[in-house]
Structure formats: structure tokens, C-alpha cells
Amino acid sequence: MSLQANRTVSYEKYHGTSNDFIIIDAADFIPNRYSFATAYCDRETGVGVDLDVGDDGHVGADGVLFLALEEQYSPPRVIMTLVQPDGSTAAMCGNGARCAAAWAAERTGSDEVMVDTQAGTRHATVNDDGSVTIEMGVPAFDPRDVPLARDDPLVEEELEGHPVTAVNTGVPHVVIFVDDADDVDLESVGPTLRYADVFPEGANVTFAAEKESGDGFDQRTYERGIEGETQSCGTGAVAVVAAAKRLGLVDDAESVTVSPPGGDLEISVPDDAPATLRGGVTHEYAGELAREPPAQS
């Protein structure tokens, strides 16, 4: 191997409804995953800045997925570690797990994949239309599971002037139902709720509004670890439906459409089985990156 090749690592770029990720094979050594993620996720100077990615492409990313494929199992397994733009790790990411499943399926030819996350092992299926469905576990409202710094669940209770419901869908979310999600000043309101004292580990902040058609919800999410709004959040979409069901806003319909800015997601939250998340996955581009990013000026 040449010295130059030893200094670089191959990557692939995927997105799930515009929630985008750099994917690195975990077998490839990265000296410092923190600095790697903070450098290459940058939206102005990060991955893809040297490429003509086009109007629909993404410079930077919402995180780096380090994936370890174990294809000897049936179905094959992929161990997923997500490092976010601020260098922290997240226990679960629904769209990230769907991208991980698509990456593993492409390498194994299997349409079923087990994705091992810090929140548990999730079964994923690559559907005939190319979309990916992944199990998301059972949404939890118990204060110990969210977690909350209190003994009672937080369900449609006023916090910082908003009626909030707290639920864990792999990571903690606070869900607020409003008349129009587009009217929310998310960059202002998001940090206030994200760092509220009742959330000892912080929380993602998701606003949702019933569509004018009455068929599902629009969604906007301020994500911890990214510290800003993302174009799509899978755990947030599941949180919206779980909270809506808890509040009696939806019946036991088989699936509910949730629409973040990046596209539609199909969510199912049954009474007696894990929630599921379904949506499209796109392979954007691939290339080489320095294992040790240049120091930022």
C-alpha cells in the first residue's frame, strides 16, 4: 500500500429523506473519530466540498456511521456506531439505521439485515421499491426510560410555554403539537427545550402539525448533537406518532405518514409490537478522505 493510500480512507455518502451520513467501514482505522466527524460533517467545508455534487447533493453530513459488517450470520448483521457533528455518539438514529441496512444489503445481497445499535438490535427489510423498513423498538414514556428528572411521565404538560410530551424512541424526544410547524422559530425555541432541566441527558425537540388533508403530520426536529434543525429525523417521526397515539390524535391505523422537510416517512406504532419506520434511501456519492483531517483554521 502506498503512503498516500495509507493516509486516506474510502467513504460512501448516503441519505434517508435528506438525513445524510458519511459511511466508513469500521475495519478501516480512524485515529480520532471525534475530529473526523466534526471536520467532515461541516456543512461548508466538509465531505463533498471538492465534488460537483449538484443542487440535490449535500456538502457535510448529519453524522458519520462507522459500520462493522458480520455477513456470516443469517440474516447478516451490521454493528452501527453513529458519531454526530459535535463529536458525541447517539444510541439510535432511525434514518441512519436505514442507511446502514441499505449499505449492508448491497454488500451481502440480502433483503434482510440485523442492525446492532446502542439502543438494541433492530431488524431491517429492504423493500421491492428500494425503501427500507426498520424496527424501532417500543416507544417509552416512563420517566426512567426517557429519561426525566422527575417521577411522573411528561404528557401534554406545559414546559417553557409549550404543551410537551416526552418519549424515548431510541433517543429522548420532546414532542409539541402545533397548528403550523412552519411558523415555529425552531432555532430559537429548540435549544431552550433541548437543555431544559427536566431532561438530564438533553432531548431532541420535535414540532408536529396535522396536515391540512388530515392524513398524517408535518414534522420539524431540532436534534441534539447536531444542535440545529435536520431535514429529516426518523426517531422524531416515530415520536410524533407515538405521542399522537398517546394523546388520542390518531387511531390504531396500520401506518401514519409523517413529513419532515426531506420527504415522507411511514410510521407504524402498534400496541403489541415494535414501532416501524419506512422511507427511501439514496446513495449520493463516494470517494476518499484523509484519515486525519487537516487542522481547521
C-alpha positions as protocol buffer text, in pm:
chain_id: "A"
residue {
  index: 1
  type: MET
  ca { x: 0 y: 0 z: 0 }
}
residue {
  index: 2
  type: SER
  ca { x: 134 y: 344 z: -90 }
}
residue {
  index: 3
  type: LEU
  ca { x: 195 y: 607 z: 175 }
}
residue {
  index: 4
  type: GLN
  ca { x: -81 y: 823 z: 26 }
}
residue {
  index: 5
  type: ALA
  ca { x: -331 y: 535 z: 29 }
}
residue {
  index: 6
  type: ASN
  ca { x: -242 y: 466 z: 391 }
}
residue {
  index: 7
  type: ARG
  ca { x: -329 y: 826 z: 474 }
}
residue {
  index: 8
  type: THR
  ca { x: -676 y: 809 z: 322 }
}
residue {
  index: 9
  type: VAL
  ca { x: -989 y: 605 z: 380 }
}
residue {
  index: 10
  type: SER
  ca { x: -1273 y: 517 z: 145 }
}
residue {
  index: 11
  type: TYR
  ca { x: -1617 y: 650 z: 229 }
}
residue {
  index: 12
  type: GLU
  ca { x: -1968 y: 640 z: 90 }
}
residue {
  index: 13
  type: LYS
  ca { x: -2236 y: 902 z: 133 }
}
residue {
  index: 14
  type: TYR
  ca { x: -2600 y: 803 z: 187 }
}
residue {
  index: 15
  type: HIS
  ca { x: -2913 y: 986 z: 288 }
}
residue {
  index: 16
  type: GLY
  ca { x: -3256 y: 881 z: 411 }
}
residue {
  index: 17
  type: THR
  ca { x: -3508 y: 1152 z: 318 }
}
residue {
  index: 18
  type: SER
  ca { x: -3219 y: 1403 z: 323 }
}
residue {
  index: 19
  type: ASN
  ca { x: -3092 y: 1295 z: 666 }
}
residue {
  index: 20
  type: ASP
  ca { x: -2739 y: 1233 z: 539 }
}
residue {
  index: 21
  type: PHE
  ca { x: -2444 y: 1030 z: 661 }
}
residue {
  index: 22
  type: ILE
  ca { x: -2084 y: 955 z: 579 }
}
residue {
  index: 23
  type: ILE
  ca { x: -2035 y: 578 z: 597 }
}
residue {
  index: 24
  type: ILE
  ca { x: -1698 y: 431 z: 694 }
}
residue {
  index: 25
  type: ASP
  ca { x: -1621 y: 61 z: 716 }
}
residue {
  index: 26
  type: ALA
  ca { x: -1528 y: 15 z: 1082 }
}
residue {
  index: 27
  type: ALA
  ca { x: -1246 y: -217 z: 976 }
}
residue {
  index: 28
  type: ASP
  ca { x: -1066 y: 94 z: 848 }
}
residue {
  index: 29
  type: PHE
  ca { x: -868 y: 265 z: 1121 }
}
residue {
  index: 30
  type: ILE
  ca { x: -957 y: 624 z: 1203 }
}
residue {
  index: 31
  type: PRO
  ca { x: -717 y: 772 z: 1461 }
}
residue {
  index: 32
  type: ASN
  ca { x: -968 y: 1014 z: 1610 }
}
residue {
  index: 33
  type: ARG
  ca { x: -1337 y: 963 z: 1533 }
}
residue {
  index: 34
  type: TYR
  ca { x: -1427 y: 1286 z: 1714 }
}
residue {
  index: 35
  type: SER
  ca { x: -1213 y: 1510 z: 1493 }
}
residue {
  index: 36
  type: PHE
  ca { x: -1306 y: 1307 z: 1183 }
}
residue {
  index: 37
  type: ALA
  ca { x: -1677 y: 1367 z: 1241 }
}
residue {
  index: 38
  type: THR
  ca { x: -1651 y: 1732 z: 1340 }
}
residue {
  index: 39
  type: ALA
  ca { x: -1439 y: 1812 z: 1034 }
}
residue {
  index: 40
  type: TYR
  ca { x: -1619 y: 1620 z: 763 }
}
residue {
  index: 41
  type: CYS
  ca { x: -1976 y: 1687 z: 882 }
}
residue {
  index: 42
  type: ASP
  ca { x: -1923 y: 2062 z: 846 }
}
residue {
  index: 43
  type: ARG
  ca { x: -2184 y: 2199 z: 605 }
}
residue {
  index: 44
  type: GLU
  ca { x: -1946 y: 2446 z: 441 }
}
residue {
  index: 45
  type: THR
  ca { x: -1607 y: 2273 z: 438 }
}
residue {
  index: 46
  type: GLY
  ca { x: -1692 y: 1906 z: 496 }
}
residue {
  index: 47
  type: VAL
  ca { x: -1725 y: 1598 z: 280 }
}
residue {
  index: 48
  type: GLY
  ca { x: -1820 y: 1665 z: -81 }
}
residue {
  index: 49
  type: VAL
  ca { x: -1690 y: 2022 z: -88 }
}
residue {
  index: 50
  type: ASP
  ca { x: -1438 y: 1922 z: -355 }
}
residue {
  index: 51
  type: LEU
  ca { x: -1702 y: 1749 z: -567 }
}
residue {
  index: 52
  type: ASP
  ca { x: -1966 y: 1882 z: -802 }
}
residue {
  index: 53
  type: VAL
  ca { x: -2249 y: 1730 z: -602 }
}
residue {
  index: 54
  type: GLY
  ca { x: -2519 y: 1927 z: -783 }
}
residue {
  index: 55
  type: ASP
  ca { x: -2820 y: 2111 z: -650 }
}
residue {
  index: 56
  type: ASP
  ca { x: -2957 y: 1797 z: -486 }
}
residue {
  index: 57
  type: GLY
  ca { x: -2629 y: 1694 z: -324 }
}
residue {
  index: 58
  type: HIS
  ca { x: -2517 y: 1758 z: 30 }
}
residue {
  index: 59
  type: VAL
  ca { x: -2188 y: 1902 z: 150 }
}
residue {
  index: 60
  type: GLY
  ca { x: -2116 y: 1787 z: 503 }
}
residue {
  index: 61
  type: ALA
  ca { x: -2339 y: 1545 z: 689 }
}
residue {
  index: 62
  type: ASP
  ca { x: -2563 y: 1487 z: 988 }
}
residue {
  index: 63
  type: GLY
  ca { x: -2318 y: 1229 z: 1120 }
}
residue {
  index: 64
  type: VAL
  ca { x: -2065 y: 956 z: 1048 }
}
residue {
  index: 65
  type: LEU
  ca { x: -2176 y: 593 z: 1056 }
}
residue {
  index: 66
  type: PHE
  ca { x: -1894 y: 352 z: 1142 }
}
residue {
  index: 67
  type: LEU
  ca { x: -2026 y: 14 z: 1028 }
}
residue {
  index: 68
  type: ALA
  ca { x: -1890 y: -332 z: 1106 }
}
residue {
  index: 69
  type: LEU
  ca { x: -2042 y: -596 z: 879 }
}
residue {
  index: 70
  type: GLU
  ca { x: -2075 y: -954 z: 1004 }
}
residue {
  index: 71
  type: GLU
  ca { x: -2204 y: -1132 z: 695 }
}
residue {
  index: 72
  type: GLN
  ca { x: -2158 y: -1485 z: 831 }
}
residue {
  index: 73
  type: TYR
  ca { x: -2490 y: -1457 z: 1011 }
}
residue {
  index: 74
  type: SER
  ca { x: -2832 y: -1514 z: 857 }
}
residue {
  index: 75
  type: PRO
  ca { x: -2961 y: -1253 z: 817 }
}
residue {
  index: 76
  type: PRO
  ca { x: -2632 y: -1062 z: 810 }
}
residue {
  index: 77
  type: ARG
  ca { x: -2560 y: -820 z: 1095 }
}
residue {
  index: 78
  type: VAL
  ca { x: -2410 y: -475 z: 1091 }
}
residue {
  index: 79
  type: ILE
  ca { x: -2284 y: -304 z: 1405 }
}
residue {
  index: 80
  type: MET
  ca { x: -2357 y: 69 z: 1386 }
}
residue {
  index: 81
  type: THR
  ca { x: -2183 y: 348 z: 1572 }
}
residue {
  index: 82
  type: LEU
  ca { x: -2304 y: 700 z: 1496 }
}
residue {
  index: 83
  type: VAL
  ca { x: -2072 y: 991 z: 1571 }
}
residue {
  index: 84
  type: GLN
  ca { x: -2250 y: 1323 z: 1540 }
}
residue {
  index: 85
  type: PRO
  ca { x: -2121 y: 1657 z: 1411 }
}
residue {
  index: 86
  type: ASP
  ca { x: -2031 y: 1770 z: 1764 }
}
residue {
  index: 87
  type: GLY
  ca { x: -1830 y: 1451 z: 1822 }
}
residue {
  index: 88
  type: SER
  ca { x: -2085 y: 1288 z: 2051 }
}
residue {
  index: 89
  type: THR
  ca { x: -2242 y: 948 z: 1988 }
}
residue {
  index: 90
  type: ALA
  ca { x: -2614 y: 874 z: 1961 }
}
residue {
  index: 91
  type: ALA
  ca { x: -2766 y: 548 z: 2079 }
}
residue {
  index: 92
  type: MET
  ca { x: -3007 y: 529 z: 1786 }
}
residue {
  index: 93
  type: CYS
  ca { x: -3087 y: 704 z: 1460 }
}
residue {
  index: 94
  type: GLY
  ca { x: -3374 y: 571 z: 1254 }
}
residue {
  index: 95
  type: ASN
  ca { x: -3268 y: 711 z: 918 }
}
residue {
  index: 96
  type: GLY
  ca { x: -2906 y: 628 z: 991 }
}
residue {
  index: 97
  type: ALA
  ca { x: -3001 y: 268 z: 1068 }
}
residue {
  index: 98
  type: ARG
  ca { x: -3195 y: 251 z: 741 }
}
residue {
  index: 99
  type: CYS
  ca { x: -2887 y: 374 z: 554 }
}
residue {
  index: 100
  type: ALA
  ca { x: -2674 y: 119 z: 740 }
}
residue {
  index: 101
  type: ALA
  ca { x: -2915 y: -157 z: 636 }
}
residue {
  index: 102
  type: ALA
  ca { x: -2904 y: -47 z: 272 }
}
residue {
  index: 103
  type: TRP
  ca { x: -2522 y: -41 z: 282 }
}
residue {
  index: 104
  type: ALA
  ca { x: -2510 y: -393 z: 432 }
}
residue {
  index: 105
  type: ALA
  ca { x: -2773 y: -527 z: 192 }
}
residue {
  index: 106
  type: GLU
  ca { x: -2576 y: -401 z: -107 }
}
residue {
  index: 107
  type: ARG
  ca { x: -2272 y: -593 z: 12 }
}
residue {
  index: 108
  type: THR
  ca { x: -2446 y: -917 z: 100 }
}
residue {
  index: 109
  type: GLY
  ca { x: -2734 y: -937 z: -147 }
}
residue {
  index: 110
  type: SER
  ca { x: -2972 y: -994 z: 143 }
}
residue {
  index: 111
  type: ASP
  ca { x: -3301 y: -807 z: 171 }
}
residue {
  index: 112
  type: GLU
  ca { x: -3299 y: -855 z: 548 }
}
residue {
  index: 113
  type: VAL
  ca { x: -3039 y: -714 z: 785 }
}
residue {
  index: 114
  type: MET
  ca { x: -3000 y: -702 z: 1163 }
}
residue {
  index: 115
  type: VAL
  ca { x: -2867 y: -362 z: 1275 }
}
residue {
  index: 116
  type: ASP
  ca { x: -2694 y: -360 z: 1614 }
}
residue {
  index: 117
  type: THR
  ca { x: -2724 y: -16 z: 1779 }
}
residue {
  index: 118
  type: GLN
  ca { x: -2656 y: 111 z: 2130 }
}
residue {
  index: 119
  type: ALA
  ca { x: -3035 y: 112 z: 2177 }
}
residue {
  index: 120
  type: GLY
  ca { x: -3065 y: -256 z: 2080 }
}
residue {
  index: 121
  type: THR
  ca { x: -3073 y: -480 z: 1775 }
}
residue {
  index: 122
  type: ARG
  ca { x: -3316 y: -374 z: 1504 }
}
residue {
  index: 123
  type: HIS
  ca { x: -3449 y: -584 z: 1215 }
}
residue {
  index: 124
  type: ALA
  ca { x: -3449 y: -409 z: 877 }
}
residue {
  index: 125
  type: THR
  ca { x: -3604 y: -505 z: 544 }
}
residue {
  index: 126
  type: VAL
  ca { x: -3515 y: -369 z: 200 }
}
residue {
  index: 127
  type: ASN
  ca { x: -3844 y: -346 z: 14 }
}
residue {
  index: 128
  type: ASP
  ca { x: -3908 y: -407 z: -356 }
}
residue {
  index: 129
  type: ASP
  ca { x: -3929 y: -32 z: -424 }
}
residue {
  index: 130
  type: GLY
  ca { x: -3586 y: 26 z: -268 }
}
residue {
  index: 131
  type: SER
  ca { x: -3722 y: 178 z: 52 }
}
residue {
  index: 132
  type: VAL
  ca { x: -3605 y: 39 z: 385 }
}
residue {
  index: 133
  type: THR
  ca { x: -3823 y: -51 z: 683 }
}
residue {
  index: 134
  type: ILE
  ca { x: -3662 y: -82 z: 1024 }
}
residue {
  index: 135
  type: GLU
  ca { x: -3798 y: -182 z: 1362 }
}
residue {
  index: 136
  type: MET
  ca { x: -3761 y: 98 z: 1615 }
}
residue {
  index: 137
  type: GLY
  ca { x: -3841 y: -73 z: 1945 }
}
residue {
  index: 138
  type: VAL
  ca { x: -4135 y: 14 z: 2169 }
}
residue {
  index: 139
  type: PRO
  ca { x: -4171 y: 388 z: 2245 }
}
residue {
  index: 140
  type: ALA
  ca { x: -4125 y: 455 z: 2616 }
}
residue {
  index: 141
  type: PHE
  ca { x: -4291 y: 729 z: 2822 }
}
residue {
  index: 142
  type: ASP
  ca { x: -4166 y: 606 z: 3160 }
}
residue {
  index: 143
  type: PRO
  ca { x: -3951 y: 875 z: 3329 }
}
residue {
  index: 144
  type: ARG
  ca { x: -3666 y: 627 z: 3382 }
}
residue {
  index: 145
  type: ASP
  ca { x: -3659 y: 541 z: 3014 }
}
residue {
  index: 146
  type: VAL
  ca { x: -3686 y: 888 z: 2860 }
}
residue {
  index: 147
  type: PRO
  ca { x: -3505 y: 981 z: 3099 }
}
residue {
  index: 148
  type: LEU
  ca { x: -3667 y: 1257 z: 3304 }
}
residue {
  index: 149
  type: ALA
  ca { x: -3557 y: 1424 z: 3625 }
}
residue {
  index: 150
  type: ARG
  ca { x: -3896 y: 1351 z: 3782 }
}
residue {
  index: 151
  type: ASP
  ca { x: -4109 y: 1056 z: 3887 }
}
residue {
  index: 152
  type: ASP
  ca { x: -4411 y: 1110 z: 3660 }
}
residue {
  index: 153
  type: PRO
  ca { x: -4441 y: 1092 z: 3281 }
}
residue {
  index: 154
  type: LEU
  ca { x: -4439 y: 1422 z: 3095 }
}
residue {
  index: 155
  type: VAL
  ca { x: -4751 y: 1411 z: 2879 }
}
residue {
  index: 156
  type: GLU
  ca { x: -4904 y: 1727 z: 2728 }
}
residue {
  index: 157
  type: GLU
  ca { x: -4771 y: 1937 z: 3013 }
}
residue {
  index: 158
  type: GLU
  ca { x: -4657 y: 2296 z: 2978 }
}
residue {
  index: 159
  type: LEU
  ca { x: -4282 y: 2346 z: 2960 }
}
residue {
  index: 160
  type: GLU
  ca { x: -4123 y: 2675 z: 2857 }
}
residue {
  index: 161
  type: GLY
  ca { x: -4466 y: 2785 z: 2736 }
}
residue {
  index: 162
  type: HIS
  ca { x: -4532 y: 2478 z: 2518 }
}
residue {
  index: 163
  type: PRO
  ca { x: -4754 y: 2171 z: 2576 }
}
residue {
  index: 164
  type: VAL
  ca { x: -4493 y: 1896 z: 2559 }
}
residue {
  index: 165
  type: THR
  ca { x: -4491 y: 1518 z: 2564 }
}
residue {
  index: 166
  type: ALA
  ca { x: -4166 y: 1331 z: 2633 }
}
residue {
  index: 167
  type: VAL
  ca { x: -4097 y: 989 z: 2480 }
}
residue {
  index: 168
  type: ASN
  ca { x: -3793 y: 776 z: 2409 }
}
residue {
  index: 169
  type: THR
  ca { x: -3783 y: 619 z: 2061 }
}
residue {
  index: 170
  type: GLY
  ca { x: -3421 y: 505 z: 2088 }
}
residue {
  index: 171
  type: VAL
  ca { x: -3322 y: 855 z: 2198 }
}
residue {
  index: 172
  type: PRO
  ca { x: -3523 y: 1107 z: 2404 }
}
residue {
  index: 173
  type: HIS
  ca { x: -3768 y: 1335 z: 2226 }
}
residue {
  index: 174
  type: VAL
  ca { x: -3996 y: 1612 z: 2337 }
}
residue {
  index: 175
  type: VAL
  ca { x: -4297 y: 1642 z: 2103 }
}
residue {
  index: 176
  type: ILE
  ca { x: -4511 y: 1954 z: 2068 }
}
residue {
  index: 177
  type: PHE
  ca { x: -4825 y: 1963 z: 1852 }
}
residue {
  index: 178
  type: VAL
  ca { x: -4895 y: 2300 z: 1687 }
}
residue {
  index: 179
  type: ASP
  ca { x: -5126 y: 2436 z: 1420 }
}
residue {
  index: 180
  type: ASP
  ca { x: -4846 y: 2507 z: 1170 }
}
residue {
  index: 181
  type: ALA
  ca { x: -4497 y: 2364 z: 1208 }
}
residue {
  index: 182
  type: ASP
  ca { x: -4358 y: 2614 z: 957 }
}
residue {
  index: 183
  type: ASP
  ca { x: -4449 y: 2901 z: 1189 }
}
residue {
  index: 184
  type: VAL
  ca { x: -4219 y: 2775 z: 1466 }
}
residue {
  index: 185
  type: ASP
  ca { x: -3889 y: 2958 z: 1521 }
}
residue {
  index: 186
  type: LEU
  ca { x: -3713 y: 2629 z: 1578 }
}
residue {
  index: 187
  type: GLU
  ca { x: -3360 y: 2771 z: 1604 }
}
residue {
  index: 188
  type: SER
  ca { x: -3478 y: 2985 z: 1896 }
}
residue {
  index: 189
  type: VAL
  ca { x: -3718 y: 2750 z: 2071 }
}
residue {
  index: 190
  type: GLY
  ca { x: -3522 y: 2429 z: 2011 }
}
residue {
  index: 191
  type: PRO
  ca { x: -3222 y: 2496 z: 2237 }
}
residue {
  index: 192
  type: THR
  ca { x: -3442 y: 2614 z: 2525 }
}
residue {
  index: 193
  type: LEU
  ca { x: -3633 y: 2286 z: 2535 }
}
residue {
  index: 194
  type: ARG
  ca { x: -3334 y: 2071 z: 2438 }
}
residue {
  index: 195
  type: TYR
  ca { x: -3148 y: 2185 z: 2754 }
}
residue {
  index: 196
  type: ALA
  ca { x: -3447 y: 2204 z: 2991 }
}
residue {
  index: 197
  type: ASP
  ca { x: -3360 y: 2084 z: 3342 }
}
residue {
  index: 198
  type: VAL
  ca { x: -3618 y: 1805 z: 3328 }
}
residue {
  index: 199
  type: PHE
  ca { x: -3402 y: 1626 z: 3065 }
}
residue {
  index: 200
  type: PRO
  ca { x: -3079 y: 1515 z: 3239 }
}
residue {
  index: 201
  type: GLU
  ca { x: -2938 y: 1385 z: 2910 }
}
residue {
  index: 202
  type: GLY
  ca { x: -3095 y: 1655 z: 2694 }
}
residue {
  index: 203
  type: ALA
  ca { x: -3364 y: 1589 z: 2436 }
}
residue {
  index: 204
  type: ASN
  ca { x: -3437 y: 1621 z: 2068 }
}
residue {
  index: 205
  type: VAL
  ca { x: -3716 y: 1871 z: 2008 }
}
residue {
  index: 206
  type: THR
  ca { x: -3986 y: 1786 z: 1756 }
}
residue {
  index: 207
  type: PHE
  ca { x: -4278 y: 2004 z: 1649 }
}
residue {
  index: 208
  type: ALA
  ca { x: -4564 y: 1844 z: 1458 }
}
residue {
  index: 209
  type: ALA
  ca { x: -4878 y: 1972 z: 1289 }
}
residue {
  index: 210
  type: GLU
  ca { x: -5165 y: 1776 z: 1142 }
}
residue {
  index: 211
  type: LYS
  ca { x: -5169 y: 1803 z: 763 }
}
residue {
  index: 212
  type: GLU
  ca { x: -5448 y: 2006 z: 608 }
}
residue {
  index: 213
  type: SER
  ca { x: -5567 y: 1685 z: 443 }
}
residue {
  index: 214
  type: GLY
  ca { x: -5588 y: 1521 z: 784 }
}
residue {
  index: 215
  type: ASP
  ca { x: -5366 y: 1242 z: 652 }
}
residue {
  index: 216
  type: GLY
  ca { x: -5067 y: 1243 z: 886 }
}
residue {
  index: 217
  type: PHE
  ca { x: -4839 y: 1511 z: 1025 }
}
residue {
  index: 218
  type: ASP
  ca { x: -4578 y: 1761 z: 916 }
}
residue {
  index: 219
  type: GLN
  ca { x: -4263 y: 1746 z: 1128 }
}
residue {
  index: 220
  type: ARG
  ca { x: -3966 y: 1962 z: 1217 }
}
residue {
  index: 221
  type: THR
  ca { x: -3691 y: 1850 z: 1455 }
}
residue {
  index: 222
  type: TYR
  ca { x: -3407 y: 2023 z: 1637 }
}
residue {
  index: 223
  type: GLU
  ca { x: -3152 y: 1749 z: 1705 }
}
residue {
  index: 224
  type: ARG
  ca { x: -2908 y: 1730 z: 1992 }
}
residue {
  index: 225
  type: GLY
  ca { x: -2556 y: 1650 z: 1875 }
}
residue {
  index: 226
  type: ILE
  ca { x: -2624 y: 1842 z: 1556 }
}
residue {
  index: 227
  type: GLU
  ca { x: -2752 y: 2141 z: 1752 }
}
residue {
  index: 228
  type: GLY
  ca { x: -2980 y: 2252 z: 1476 }
}
residue {
  index: 229
  type: GLU
  ca { x: -3266 y: 2150 z: 1253 }
}
residue {
  index: 230
  type: THR
  ca { x: -3226 y: 1849 z: 1028 }
}
residue {
  index: 231
  type: GLN
  ca { x: -3414 y: 1781 z: 706 }
}
residue {
  index: 232
  type: SER
  ca { x: -3544 y: 1454 z: 848 }
}
residue {
  index: 233
  type: CYS
  ca { x: -3537 y: 1268 z: 1180 }
}
residue {
  index: 234
  type: GLY
  ca { x: -3660 y: 909 z: 1195 }
}
residue {
  index: 235
  type: THR
  ca { x: -3671 y: 877 z: 1574 }
}
residue {
  index: 236
  type: GLY
  ca { x: -3858 y: 1207 z: 1576 }
}
residue {
  index: 237
  type: ALA
  ca { x: -4115 y: 1083 z: 1325 }
}
residue {
  index: 238
  type: VAL
  ca { x: -4179 y: 776 z: 1540 }
}
residue {
  index: 239
  type: ALA
  ca { x: -4202 y: 1003 z: 1846 }
}
residue {
  index: 240
  type: VAL
  ca { x: -4470 y: 1212 z: 1670 }
}
residue {
  index: 241
  type: VAL
  ca { x: -4692 y: 911 z: 1607 }
}
residue {
  index: 242
  type: ALA
  ca { x: -4629 y: 759 z: 1950 }
}
residue {
  index: 243
  type: ALA
  ca { x: -4721 y: 1087 z: 2119 }
}
residue {
  index: 244
  type: ALA
  ca { x: -5022 y: 1139 z: 1890 }
}
residue {
  index: 245
  type: LYS
  ca { x: -5146 y: 792 z: 1977 }
}
residue {
  index: 246
  type: ARG
  ca { x: -5092 y: 855 z: 2349 }
}
residue {
  index: 247
  type: LEU
  ca { x: -5295 y: 1178 z: 2322 }
}
residue {
  index: 248
  type: GLY
  ca { x: -5573 y: 1020 z: 2115 }
}
residue {
  index: 249
  type: LEU
  ca { x: -5493 y: 1218 z: 1800 }
}
residue {
  index: 250
  type: VAL
  ca { x: -5466 y: 904 z: 1585 }
}
residue {
  index: 251
  type: ASP
  ca { x: -5646 y: 574 z: 1598 }
}
residue {
  index: 252
  type: ASP
  ca { x: -5493 y: 232 z: 1552 }
}
residue {
  index: 253
  type: ALA
  ca { x: -5435 y: 282 z: 1179 }
}
residue {
  index: 254
  type: GLU
  ca { x: -5175 y: 49 z: 1035 }
}
residue {
  index: 255
  type: SER
  ca { x: -4943 y: 335 z: 936 }
}
residue {
  index: 256
  type: VAL
  ca { x: -4925 y: 713 z: 960 }
}
residue {
  index: 257
  type: THR
  ca { x: -4743 y: 943 z: 719 }
}
residue {
  index: 258
  type: VAL
  ca { x: -4505 y: 1188 z: 883 }
}
residue {
  index: 259
  type: SER
  ca { x: -4345 y: 1450 z: 659 }
}
residue {
  index: 260
  type: PRO
  ca { x: -4027 y: 1626 z: 767 }
}
residue {
  index: 261
  type: PRO
  ca { x: -3884 y: 1874 z: 510 }
}
residue {
  index: 262
  type: GLY
  ca { x: -3680 y: 1597 z: 346 }
}
residue {
  index: 263
  type: GLY
  ca { x: -3970 y: 1372 z: 245 }
}
residue {
  index: 264
  type: ASP
  ca { x: -4239 y: 1133 z: 363 }
}
residue {
  index: 265
  type: LEU
  ca { x: -4186 y: 860 z: 622 }
}
residue {
  index: 266
  type: GLU
  ca { x: -4434 y: 584 z: 704 }
}
residue {
  index: 267
  type: ILE
  ca { x: -4467 y: 506 z: 1073 }
}
residue {
  index: 268
  type: SER
  ca { x: -4643 y: 223 z: 1250 }
}
residue {
  index: 269
  type: VAL
  ca { x: -4683 y: 216 z: 1630 }
}
residue {
  index: 270
  type: PRO
  ca { x: -4879 y: -99 z: 1717 }
}
residue {
  index: 271
  type: ASP
  ca { x: -4992 y: -185 z: 2069 }
}
residue {
  index: 272
  type: ASP
  ca { x: -4819 y: -520 z: 2090 }
}
residue {
  index: 273
  type: ALA
  ca { x: -4509 y: -498 z: 1867 }
}
residue {
  index: 274
  type: PRO
  ca { x: -4216 y: -266 z: 1796 }
}
residue {
  index: 275
  type: ALA
  ca { x: -4276 y: 55 z: 1606 }
}
residue {
  index: 276
  type: THR
  ca { x: -4151 y: 63 z: 1247 }
}
residue {
  index: 277
  type: LEU
  ca { x: -4007 y: 333 z: 1025 }
}
residue {
  index: 278
  type: ARG
  ca { x: -4016 y: 316 z: 645 }
}
residue {
  index: 279
  type: GLY
  ca { x: -3870 y: 552 z: 387 }
}
residue {
  index: 280
  type: GLY
  ca { x: -3642 y: 593 z: 91 }
}
residue {
  index: 281
  type: VAL
  ca { x: -3263 y: 562 z: 98 }
}
residue {
  index: 282
  type: THR
  ca { x: -3030 y: 720 z: -158 }
}
residue {
  index: 283
  type: HIS
  ca { x: -2662 y: 656 z: -228 }
}
residue {
  index: 284
  type: GLU
  ca { x: -2522 y: 1001 z: -304 }
}
residue {
  index: 285
  type: TYR
  ca { x: -2153 y: 963 z: -385 }
}
residue {
  index: 286
  type: ALA
  ca { x: -1826 y: 805 z: -272 }
}
residue {
  index: 287
  type: GLY
  ca { x: -1461 y: 892 z: -251 }
}
residue {
  index: 288
  type: GLU
  ca { x: -1151 y: 914 z: -32 }
}
residue {
  index: 289
  type: LEU
  ca { x: -1091 y: 1122 z: 281 }
}
residue {
  index: 290
  type: ALA
  ca { x: -781 y: 1184 z: 488 }
}
residue {
  index: 291
  type: ARG
  ca { x: -784 y: 964 z: 796 }
}
residue {
  index: 292
  type: GLU
  ca { x: -665 y: 1266 z: 992 }
}
residue {
  index: 293
  type: PRO
  ca { x: -849 y: 1578 z: 870 }
}
residue {
  index: 294
  type: PRO
  ca { x: -648 y: 1895 z: 817 }
}
residue {
  index: 295
  type: ALA
  ca { x: -645 y: 2124 z: 1118 }
}
residue {
  index: 296
  type: GLN
  ca { x: -922 y: 2385 z: 1098 }
}
residue {
  index: 297
  type: SER
  ca { x: -800 y: 2744 z: 1085 }
}
